[in-house]
């Protein structure tokens, strides 16, 4: 019985050593700083997948969007500052503070959200 428990322990140890998880944090700050600058005051993030995310800026009338996990970013004009952002999926979402805007095309255009 002791030999069986020892063998099971060894097999579990080898399995977890040979197949480690690859999840982890990735520093994207330099990539984002290149487009947003140091004073954008980034305040909120909404991701719909590991690769697609939007970040709201409190100091700019923009949100920042990536489709490749933060390697590259694009600035999207919203028309007002944004304290928060929430993307429902890759096309539909909301950004705002006092004013709330809605997008239905992945952030390319933003319009006033209906009351």
MODELLER restraints for C-alpha pairs under 7 A, 6 or more apart:
rsr = mdl.restraints
at = mdl.atoms
rsr.add(forms.Gaussian(group=physical.xy_distance, feature=features.Distance(at['CA:28:A'], at['CA:70:A']), mean=5.62, stdev=0.5))
rsr.add(forms.Gaussian(group=physical.xy_distance, feature=features.Distance(at['CA:28:A'], at['CA:71:A']), mean=6.83, stdev=0.5))
rsr.add(forms.Gaussian(group=physical.xy_distance, feature=features.Distance(at['CA:31:A'], at['CA:70:A']), mean=6.92, stdev=0.5))
rsr.add(forms.Gaussian(group=physical.xy_distance, feature=features.Distance(at['CA:31:A'], at['CA:71:A']), mean=6.10, stdev=0.5))
rsr.add(forms.Gaussian(group=physical.xy_distance, feature=features.Distance(at['CA:31:A'], at['CA:72:A']), mean=6.28, stdev=0.5))
rsr.add(forms.Gaussian(group=physical.xy_distance, feature=features.Distance(at['CA:32:A'], at['CA:73:A']), mean=6.33, stdev=0.5))
rsr.add(forms.Gaussian(group=physical.xy_distance, feature=features.Distance(at['CA:35:A'], at['CA:73:A']), mean=6.92, stdev=0.5))
rsr.add(forms.Gaussian(group=physical.xy_distance, feature=features.Distance(at['CA:40:A'], at['CA:57:A']), mean=5.65, stdev=0.5))
rsr.add(forms.Gaussian(group=physical.xy_distance, feature=features.Distance(at['CA:40:A'], at['CA:58:A']), mean=6.73, stdev=0.5))
rsr.add(forms.Gaussian(group=physical.xy_distance, feature=features.Distance(at['CA:40:A'], at['CA:59:A']), mean=5.25, stdev=0.5))
rsr.add(forms.Gaussian(group=physical.xy_distance, feature=features.Distance(at['CA:40:A'], at['CA:60:A']), mean=6.11, stdev=0.5))
rsr.add(forms.Gaussian(group=physical.xy_distance, feature=features.Distance(at['CA:41:A'], at['CA:57:A']), mean=5.57, stdev=0.5))
rsr.add(forms.Gaussian(group=physical.xy_distance, feature=features.Distance(at['CA:41:A'], at['CA:58:A']), mean=5.41, stdev=0.5))
rsr.add(forms.Gaussian(group=physical.xy_distance, feature=features.Distance(at['CA:41:A'], at['CA:59:A']), mean=5.74, stdev=0.5))
rsr.add(forms.Gaussian(group=physical.xy_distance, feature=features.Distance(at['CA:42:A'], at['CA:55:A']), mean=6.71, stdev=0.5))
rsr.add(forms.Gaussian(group=physical.xy_distance, feature=features.Distance(at['CA:42:A'], at['CA:56:A']), mean=5.79, stdev=0.5))
rsr.add(forms.Gaussian(group=physical.xy_distance, feature=features.Distance(at['CA:42:A'], at['CA:57:A']), mean=4.45, stdev=0.5))
rsr.add(forms.Gaussian(group=physical.xy_distance, feature=features.Distance(at['CA:42:A'], at['CA:58:A']), mean=6.20, stdev=0.5))
rsr.add(forms.Gaussian(group=physical.xy_distance, feature=features.Distance(at['CA:43:A'], at['CA:56:A']), mean=5.82, stdev=0.5))
rsr.add(forms.Gaussian(group=physical.xy_distance, feature=features.Distance(at['CA:43:A'], at['CA:57:A']), mean=5.87, stdev=0.5))
rsr.add(forms.Gaussian(group=physical.xy_distance, feature=features.Distance(at['CA:43:A'], at['CA:58:A']), mean=6.31, stdev=0.5))
rsr.add(forms.Gaussian(group=physical.xy_distance, feature=features.Distance(at['CA:43:A'], at['CA:83:A']), mean=6.38, stdev=0.5))
rsr.add(forms.Gaussian(group=physical.xy_distance, feature=features.Distance(at['CA:44:A'], at['CA:55:A']), mean=5.62, stdev=0.5))
rsr.add(forms.Gaussian(group=physical.xy_distance, feature=features.Distance(at['CA:44:A'], at['CA:56:A']), mean=5.21, stdev=0.5))
rsr.add(forms.Gaussian(group=physical.xy_distance, feature=features.Distance(at['CA:44:A'], at['CA:83:A']), mean=6.87, stdev=0.5))
rsr.add(forms.Gaussian(group=physical.xy_distance, feature=features.Distance(at['CA:44:A'], at['CA:84:A']), mean=5.28, stdev=0.5))
rsr.add(forms.Gaussian(group=physical.xy_distance, feature=features.Distance(at['CA:44:A'], at['CA:85:A']), mean=6.26, stdev=0.5))
rsr.add(forms.Gaussian(group=physical.xy_distance, feature=features.Distance(at['CA:45:A'], at['CA:53:A']), mean=6.95, stdev=0.5))
rsr.add(forms.Gaussian(group=physical.xy_distance, feature=features.Distance(at['CA:45:A'], at['CA:54:A']), mean=5.69, stdev=0.5))
rsr.add(forms.Gaussian(group=physical.xy_distance, feature=features.Distance(at['CA:45:A'], at['CA:55:A']), mean=4.37, stdev=0.5))
rsr.add(forms.Gaussian(group=physical.xy_distance, feature=features.Distance(at['CA:45:A'], at['CA:56:A']), mean=6.36, stdev=0.5))
rsr.add(forms.Gaussian(group=physical.xy_distance, feature=features.Distance(at['CA:45:A'], at['CA:85:A']), mean=6.44, stdev=0.5))
rsr.add(forms.Gaussian(group=physical.xy_distance, feature=features.Distance(at['CA:46:A'], at['CA:53:A']), mean=5.62, stdev=0.5))
rsr.add(forms.Gaussian(group=physical.xy_distance, feature=features.Distance(at['CA:46:A'], at['CA:54:A']), mean=5.36, stdev=0.5))
rsr.add(forms.Gaussian(group=physical.xy_distance, feature=features.Distance(at['CA:46:A'], at['CA:55:A']), mean=6.51, stdev=0.5))
rsr.add(forms.Gaussian(group=physical.xy_distance, feature=features.Distance(at['CA:46:A'], at['CA:85:A']), mean=6.24, stdev=0.5))
rsr.add(forms.Gaussian(group=physical.xy_distance, feature=features.Distance(at['CA:46:A'], at['CA:86:A']), mean=5.46, stdev=0.5))
rsr.add(forms.Gaussian(group=physical.xy_distance, feature=features.Distance(at['CA:46:A'], at['CA:87:A']), mean=5.95, stdev=0.5))
rsr.add(forms.Gaussian(group=physical.xy_distance, feature=features.Distance(at['CA:47:A'], at['CA:53:A']), mean=4.05, stdev=0.5))
rsr.add(forms.Gaussian(group=physical.xy_distance, feature=features.Distance(at['CA:47:A'], at['CA:54:A']), mean=6.32, stdev=0.5))
rsr.add(forms.Gaussian(group=physical.xy_distance, feature=features.Distance(at['CA:48:A'], at['CA:87:A']), mean=6.92, stdev=0.5))
rsr.add(forms.Gaussian(group=physical.xy_distance, feature=features.Distance(at['CA:48:A'], at['CA:89:A']), mean=5.77, stdev=0.5))
rsr.add(forms.Gaussian(group=physical.xy_distance, feature=features.Distance(at['CA:48:A'], at['CA:90:A']), mean=6.34, stdev=0.5))
rsr.add(forms.Gaussian(group=physical.xy_distance, feature=features.Distance(at['CA:50:A'], at['CA:69:A']), mean=6.16, stdev=0.5))
rsr.add(forms.Gaussian(group=physical.xy_distance, feature=features.Distance(at['CA:51:A'], at['CA:67:A']), mean=5.23, stdev=0.5))
rsr.add(forms.Gaussian(group=physical.xy_distance, feature=features.Distance(at['CA:51:A'], at['CA:68:A']), mean=4.78, stdev=0.5))
rsr.add(forms.Gaussian(group=physical.xy_distance, feature=features.Distance(at['CA:51:A'], at['CA:69:A']), mean=3.77, stdev=0.5))
rsr.add(forms.Gaussian(group=physical.xy_distance, feature=features.Distance(at['CA:52:A'], at['CA:66:A']), mean=5.43, stdev=0.5))
rsr.add(forms.Gaussian(group=physical.xy_distance, feature=features.Distance(at['CA:52:A'], at['CA:67:A']), mean=4.30, stdev=0.5))
rsr.add(forms.Gaussian(group=physical.xy_distance, feature=features.Distance(at['CA:52:A'], at['CA:68:A']), mean=6.45, stdev=0.5))
rsr.add(forms.Gaussian(group=physical.xy_distance, feature=features.Distance(at['CA:52:A'], at['CA:69:A']), mean=6.15, stdev=0.5))
rsr.add(forms.Gaussian(group=physical.xy_distance, feature=features.Distance(at['CA:53:A'], at['CA:65:A']), mean=5.74, stdev=0.5))
rsr.add(forms.Gaussian(group=physical.xy_distance, feature=features.Distance(at['CA:53:A'], at['CA:66:A']), mean=5.47, stdev=0.5))
rsr.add(forms.Gaussian(group=physical.xy_distance, feature=features.Distance(at['CA:53:A'], at['CA:67:A']), mean=6.80, stdev=0.5))
rsr.add(forms.Gaussian(group=physical.xy_distance, feature=features.Distance(at['CA:54:A'], at['CA:63:A']), mean=6.44, stdev=0.5))
rsr.add(forms.Gaussian(group=physical.xy_distance, feature=features.Distance(at['CA:54:A'], at['CA:64:A']), mean=5.39, stdev=0.5))
rsr.add(forms.Gaussian(group=physical.xy_distance, feature=features.Distance(at['CA:54:A'], at['CA:65:A']), mean=4.45, stdev=0.5))
rsr.add(forms.Gaussian(group=physical.xy_distance, feature=features.Distance(at['CA:54:A'], at['CA:66:A']), mean=6.64, stdev=0.5))
rsr.add(forms.Gaussian(group=physical.xy_distance, feature=features.Distance(at['CA:55:A'], at['CA:63:A']), mean=5.45, stdev=0.5))
rsr.add(forms.Gaussian(group=physical.xy_distance, feature=features.Distance(at['CA:55:A'], at['CA:64:A']), mean=5.05, stdev=0.5))
rsr.add(forms.Gaussian(group=physical.xy_distance, feature=features.Distance(at['CA:55:A'], at['CA:65:A']), mean=6.59, stdev=0.5))
rsr.add(forms.Gaussian(group=physical.xy_distance, feature=features.Distance(at['CA:56:A'], at['CA:62:A']), mean=6.89, stdev=0.5))
rsr.add(forms.Gaussian(group=physical.xy_distance, feature=features.Distance(at['CA:56:A'], at['CA:63:A']), mean=4.65, stdev=0.5))
rsr.add(forms.Gaussian(group=physical.xy_distance, feature=features.Distance(at['CA:56:A'], at['CA:64:A']), mean=6.64, stdev=0.5))
rsr.add(forms.Gaussian(group=physical.xy_distance, feature=features.Distance(at['CA:56:A'], at['CA:82:A']), mean=5.64, stdev=0.5))
rsr.add(forms.Gaussian(group=physical.xy_distance, feature=features.Distance(at['CA:56:A'], at['CA:83:A']), mean=6.53, stdev=0.5))
rsr.add(forms.Gaussian(group=physical.xy_distance, feature=features.Distance(at['CA:56:A'], at['CA:84:A']), mean=5.96, stdev=0.5))
rsr.add(forms.Gaussian(group=physical.xy_distance, feature=features.Distance(at['CA:56:A'], at['CA:85:A']), mean=5.93, stdev=0.5))
rsr.add(forms.Gaussian(group=physical.xy_distance, feature=features.Distance(at['CA:57:A'], at['CA:63:A']), mean=5.97, stdev=0.5))
rsr.add(forms.Gaussian(group=physical.xy_distance, feature=features.Distance(at['CA:57:A'], at['CA:81:A']), mean=6.56, stdev=0.5))
rsr.add(forms.Gaussian(group=physical.xy_distance, feature=features.Distance(at['CA:57:A'], at['CA:82:A']), mean=5.73, stdev=0.5))
rsr.add(forms.Gaussian(group=physical.xy_distance, feature=features.Distance(at['CA:57:A'], at['CA:83:A']), mean=6.88, stdev=0.5))
rsr.add(forms.Gaussian(group=physical.xy_distance, feature=features.Distance(at['CA:58:A'], at['CA:81:A']), mean=5.35, stdev=0.5))
rsr.add(forms.Gaussian(group=physical.xy_distance, feature=features.Distance(at['CA:58:A'], at['CA:82:A']), mean=5.29, stdev=0.5))
rsr.add(forms.Gaussian(group=physical.xy_distance, feature=features.Distance(at['CA:58:A'], at['CA:83:A']), mean=5.51, stdev=0.5))
rsr.add(forms.Gaussian(group=physical.xy_distance, feature=features.Distance(at['CA:59:A'], at['CA:81:A']), mean=6.24, stdev=0.5))
rsr.add(forms.Gaussian(group=physical.xy_distance, feature=features.Distance(at['CA:60:A'], at['CA:81:A']), mean=5.56, stdev=0.5))
rsr.add(forms.Gaussian(group=physical.xy_distance, feature=features.Distance(at['CA:61:A'], at['CA:77:A']), mean=5.92, stdev=0.5))
rsr.add(forms.Gaussian(group=physical.xy_distance, feature=features.Distance(at['CA:61:A'], at['CA:78:A']), mean=5.51, stdev=0.5))
rsr.add(forms.Gaussian(group=physical.xy_distance, feature=features.Distance(at['CA:61:A'], at['CA:79:A']), mean=5.17, stdev=0.5))
rsr.add(forms.Gaussian(group=physical.xy_distance, feature=features.Distance(at['CA:61:A'], at['CA:80:A']), mean=4.49, stdev=0.5))
rsr.add(forms.Gaussian(group=physical.xy_distance, feature=features.Distance(at['CA:61:A'], at['CA:81:A']), mean=4.59, stdev=0.5))
rsr.add(forms.Gaussian(group=physical.xy_distance, feature=features.Distance(at['CA:62:A'], at['CA:75:A']), mean=6.16, stdev=0.5))
rsr.add(forms.Gaussian(group=physical.xy_distance, feature=features.Distance(at['CA:62:A'], at['CA:76:A']), mean=5.30, stdev=0.5))
rsr.add(forms.Gaussian(group=physical.xy_distance, feature=features.Distance(at['CA:62:A'], at['CA:77:A']), mean=4.53, stdev=0.5))
rsr.add(forms.Gaussian(group=physical.xy_distance, feature=features.Distance(at['CA:62:A'], at['CA:78:A']), mean=5.28, stdev=0.5))
rsr.add(forms.Gaussian(group=physical.xy_distance, feature=features.Distance(at['CA:62:A'], at['CA:81:A']), mean=6.95, stdev=0.5))
rsr.add(forms.Gaussian(group=physical.xy_distance, feature=features.Distance(at['CA:63:A'], at['CA:75:A']), mean=5.95, stdev=0.5))
rsr.add(forms.Gaussian(group=physical.xy_distance, feature=features.Distance(at['CA:63:A'], at['CA:76:A']), mean=5.32, stdev=0.5))
rsr.add(forms.Gaussian(group=physical.xy_distance, feature=features.Distance(at['CA:63:A'], at['CA:77:A']), mean=6.68, stdev=0.5))
rsr.add(forms.Gaussian(group=physical.xy_distance, feature=features.Distance(at['CA:63:A'], at['CA:78:A']), mean=6.90, stdev=0.5))
rsr.add(forms.Gaussian(group=physical.xy_distance, feature=features.Distance(at['CA:64:A'], at['CA:73:A']), mean=6.25, stdev=0.5))
rsr.add(forms.Gaussian(group=physical.xy_distance, feature=features.Distance(at['CA:64:A'], at['CA:74:A']), mean=5.60, stdev=0.5))
rsr.add(forms.Gaussian(group=physical.xy_distance, feature=features.Distance(at['CA:64:A'], at['CA:75:A']), mean=4.68, stdev=0.5))
rsr.add(forms.Gaussian(group=physical.xy_distance, feature=features.Distance(at['CA:64:A'], at['CA:76:A']), mean=6.04, stdev=0.5))
rsr.add(forms.Gaussian(group=physical.xy_distance, feature=features.Distance(at['CA:65:A'], at['CA:73:A']), mean=5.40, stdev=0.5))
rsr.add(forms.Gaussian(group=physical.xy_distance, feature=features.Distance(at['CA:65:A'], at['CA:74:A']), mean=5.31, stdev=0.5))
rsr.add(forms.Gaussian(group=physical.xy_distance, feature=features.Distance(at['CA:65:A'], at['CA:75:A']), mean=6.53, stdev=0.5))
rsr.add(forms.Gaussian(group=physical.xy_distance, feature=features.Distance(at['CA:66:A'], at['CA:72:A']), mean=6.02, stdev=0.5))
rsr.add(forms.Gaussian(group=physical.xy_distance, feature=features.Distance(at['CA:66:A'], at['CA:73:A']), mean=4.73, stdev=0.5))
rsr.add(forms.Gaussian(group=physical.xy_distance, feature=features.Distance(at['CA:66:A'], at['CA:74:A']), mean=6.59, stdev=0.5))
rsr.add(forms.Gaussian(group=physical.xy_distance, feature=features.Distance(at['CA:76:A'], at['CA:107:A']), mean=6.46, stdev=0.5))
rsr.add(forms.Gaussian(group=physical.xy_distance, feature=features.Distance(at['CA:76:A'], at['CA:108:A']), mean=6.36, stdev=0.5))
rsr.add(forms.Gaussian(group=physical.xy_distance, feature=features.Distance(at['CA:78:A'], at['CA:110:A']), mean=5.65, stdev=0.5))
rsr.add(forms.Gaussian(group=physical.xy_distance, feature=features.Distance(at['CA:81:A'], at['CA:96:A']), mean=6.73, stdev=0.5))
rsr.add(forms.Gaussian(group=physical.xy_distance, feature=features.Distance(at['CA:81:A'], at['CA:97:A']), mean=6.71, stdev=0.5))
rsr.add(forms.Gaussian(group=physical.xy_distance, feature=features.Distance(at['CA:82:A'], at['CA:95:A']), mean=5.92, stdev=0.5))
rsr.add(forms.Gaussian(group=physical.xy_distance, feature=features.Distance(at['CA:82:A'], at['CA:96:A']), mean=4.31, stdev=0.5))
rsr.add(forms.Gaussian(group=physical.xy_distance, feature=features.Distance(at['CA:82:A'], at['CA:97:A']), mean=5.09, stdev=0.5))
rsr.add(forms.Gaussian(group=physical.xy_distance, feature=features.Distance(at['CA:83:A'], at['CA:96:A']), mean=5.80, stdev=0.5))
rsr.add(forms.Gaussian(group=physical.xy_distance, feature=features.Distance(at['CA:83:A'], at['CA:97:A']), mean=4.94, stdev=0.5))
rsr.add(forms.Gaussian(group=physical.xy_distance, feature=features.Distance(at['CA:84:A'], at['CA:95:A']), mean=5.68, stdev=0.5))
rsr.add(forms.Gaussian(group=physical.xy_distance, feature=features.Distance(at['CA:84:A'], at['CA:96:A']), mean=5.68, stdev=0.5))
rsr.add(forms.Gaussian(group=physical.xy_distance, feature=features.Distance(at['CA:84:A'], at['CA:97:A']), mean=6.66, stdev=0.5))
rsr.add(forms.Gaussian(group=physical.xy_distance, feature=features.Distance(at['CA:85:A'], at['CA:94:A']), mean=5.70, stdev=0.5))
rsr.add(forms.Gaussian(group=physical.xy_distance, feature=features.Distance(at['CA:85:A'], at['CA:95:A']), mean=4.23, stdev=0.5))
rsr.add(forms.Gaussian(group=physical.xy_distance, feature=features.Distance(at['CA:85:A'], at['CA:96:A']), mean=6.62, stdev=0.5))
rsr.add(forms.Gaussian(group=physical.xy_distance, feature=features.Distance(at['CA:86:A'], at['CA:93:A']), mean=5.54, stdev=0.5))
rsr.add(forms.Gaussian(group=physical.xy_distance, feature=features.Distance(at['CA:86:A'], at['CA:94:A']), mean=5.31, stdev=0.5))
rsr.add(forms.Gaussian(group=physical.xy_distance, feature=features.Distance(at['CA:86:A'], at['CA:95:A']), mean=6.42, stdev=0.5))
rsr.add(forms.Gaussian(group=physical.xy_distance, feature=features.Distance(at['CA:87:A'], at['CA:93:A']), mean=3.91, stdev=0.5))
rsr.add(forms.Gaussian(group=physical.xy_distance, feature=features.Distance(at['CA:87:A'], at['CA:94:A']), mean=6.26, stdev=0.5))
rsr.add(forms.Gaussian(group=physical.xy_distance, feature=features.Distance(at['CA:90:A'], at['CA:106:A']), mean=5.65, stdev=0.5))
rsr.add(forms.Gaussian(group=physical.xy_distance, feature=features.Distance(at['CA:91:A'], at['CA:103:A']), mean=7.00, stdev=0.5))
rsr.add(forms.Gaussian(group=physical.xy_distance, feature=features.Distance(at['CA:91:A'], at['CA:104:A']), mean=5.11, stdev=0.5))
rsr.add(forms.Gaussian(group=physical.xy_distance, feature=features.Distance(at['CA:91:A'], at['CA:105:A']), mean=4.74, stdev=0.5))
rsr.add(forms.Gaussian(group=physical.xy_distance, feature=features.Distance(at['CA:91:A'], at['CA:106:A']), mean=3.80, stdev=0.5))
rsr.add(forms.Gaussian(group=physical.xy_distance, feature=features.Distance(at['CA:92:A'], at['CA:103:A']), mean=5.42, stdev=0.5))
rsr.add(forms.Gaussian(group=physical.xy_distance, feature=features.Distance(at['CA:92:A'], at['CA:104:A']), mean=4.41, stdev=0.5))
rsr.add(forms.Gaussian(group=physical.xy_distance, feature=features.Distance(at['CA:92:A'], at['CA:105:A']), mean=6.56, stdev=0.5))
rsr.add(forms.Gaussian(group=physical.xy_distance, feature=features.Distance(at['CA:92:A'], at['CA:106:A']), mean=6.18, stdev=0.5))
rsr.add(forms.Gaussian(group=physical.xy_distance, feature=features.Distance(at['CA:93:A'], at['CA:102:A']), mean=5.72, stdev=0.5))
rsr.add(forms.Gaussian(group=physical.xy_distance, feature=features.Distance(at['CA:93:A'], at['CA:103:A']), mean=5.41, stdev=0.5))
rsr.add(forms.Gaussian(group=physical.xy_distance, feature=features.Distance(at['CA:93:A'], at['CA:104:A']), mean=6.82, stdev=0.5))
rsr.add(forms.Gaussian(group=physical.xy_distance, feature=features.Distance(at['CA:94:A'], at['CA:100:A']), mean=6.72, stdev=0.5))
rsr.add(forms.Gaussian(group=physical.xy_distance, feature=features.Distance(at['CA:94:A'], at['CA:101:A']), mean=5.60, stdev=0.5))
rsr.add(forms.Gaussian(group=physical.xy_distance, feature=features.Distance(at['CA:94:A'], at['CA:102:A']), mean=4.53, stdev=0.5))
rsr.add(forms.Gaussian(group=physical.xy_distance, feature=features.Distance(at['CA:94:A'], at['CA:103:A']), mean=6.42, stdev=0.5))
rsr.add(forms.Gaussian(group=physical.xy_distance, feature=features.Distance(at['CA:95:A'], at['CA:101:A']), mean=5.39, stdev=0.5))
rsr.add(forms.Gaussian(group=physical.xy_distance, feature=features.Distance(at['CA:95:A'], at['CA:102:A']), mean=6.58, stdev=0.5))
rsr.add(forms.Gaussian(group=physical.xy_distance, feature=features.Distance(at['CA:100:A'], at['CA:112:A']), mean=6.18, stdev=0.5))
rsr.add(forms.Gaussian(group=physical.xy_distance, feature=features.Distance(at['CA:100:A'], at['CA:113:A']), mean=5.78, stdev=0.5))
rsr.add(forms.Gaussian(group=physical.xy_distance, feature=features.Distance(at['CA:101:A'], at['CA:110:A']), mean=5.79, stdev=0.5))
rsr.add(forms.Gaussian(group=physical.xy_distance, feature=features.Distance(at['CA:101:A'], at['CA:111:A']), mean=5.13, stdev=0.5))
rsr.add(forms.Gaussian(group=physical.xy_distance, feature=features.Distance(at['CA:101:A'], at['CA:112:A']), mean=4.46, stdev=0.5))
rsr.add(forms.Gaussian(group=physical.xy_distance, feature=features.Distance(at['CA:101:A'], at['CA:113:A']), mean=4.91, stdev=0.5))
rsr.add(forms.Gaussian(group=physical.xy_distance, feature=features.Distance(at['CA:102:A'], at['CA:110:A']), mean=5.39, stdev=0.5))
rsr.add(forms.Gaussian(group=physical.xy_distance, feature=features.Distance(at['CA:102:A'], at['CA:111:A']), mean=5.37, stdev=0.5))
rsr.add(forms.Gaussian(group=physical.xy_distance, feature=features.Distance(at['CA:102:A'], at['CA:112:A']), mean=6.06, stdev=0.5))
rsr.add(forms.Gaussian(group=physical.xy_distance, feature=features.Distance(at['CA:102:A'], at['CA:113:A']), mean=5.08, stdev=0.5))
rsr.add(forms.Gaussian(group=physical.xy_distance, feature=features.Distance(at['CA:103:A'], at['CA:109:A']), mean=6.05, stdev=0.5))
rsr.add(forms.Gaussian(group=physical.xy_distance, feature=features.Distance(at['CA:103:A'], at['CA:110:A']), mean=4.77, stdev=0.5))
rsr.add(forms.Gaussian(group=physical.xy_distance, feature=features.Distance(at['CA:103:A'], at['CA:111:A']), mean=6.59, stdev=0.5))
